[in-house]
């Protein structure tokens, strides 16, 4: 109980008043309703039974002790009934008021200034939420399992079809030999002996790395040797 009271005692609220209010409100709160802030009246003279304003995520509740504090009147207005809220700072405390869509005016004076600011801010936030609803959480879109299975099947089928159209290459395929005219176009007579020898070495490296066939290398070698 003490932990629940601490969050409402940040701005010098009367602890006894807060304790009385929260003990009675526990039976009045609706499902999923949470208290956002409690402001307690503080008049210049000693106020034994101050009025209080409670704002929740669903409504505004005015708490007014009666019969020397033995009973309490609760008047509540849901946020969709509230037309607007107002705050006026005076020399001694502030006045918090609000009007309803049915032209009802409710006002509580002598609210400590910082409490009045807090409750006014909370009220405006709740009214803004009504005007501009905010989706708290975005739903995570998950792909159903059966769709995943279909995707995997399609991918497998595509690979199989790709294998079908790929020509089978034998390890003992006949070497592809270009005619001497094509090779002659690639090798110019203007190349020096060193350049021709370097080209021959390059072709040998390609052969060793399996990038060209033996027949292709032999053709290149023959043409280069004829130019040297």
Secondary structure, 3 states (H helix, E strand, C coil): CHHHHHCCCCCCCCHHHHHHHHHHHCCCCCCCCCEEEEEEECCCCCCCCCCEEEEECCEEEEEEEECCCCEEEEEEEEHHHEEEEEEEECCCCEEEEEEECCCCEEEEEEECHHHHHHHHHHHHHHHHHHHCCCCCCCCCCCCCHHHHHHHHHHHHHHHHHHHHHCCCCCCCCCCCCCCHHHHHHHCCCCCCHHHHHHHHHHHHHHHHCCCCCHHHHHHHHHHHHHHC
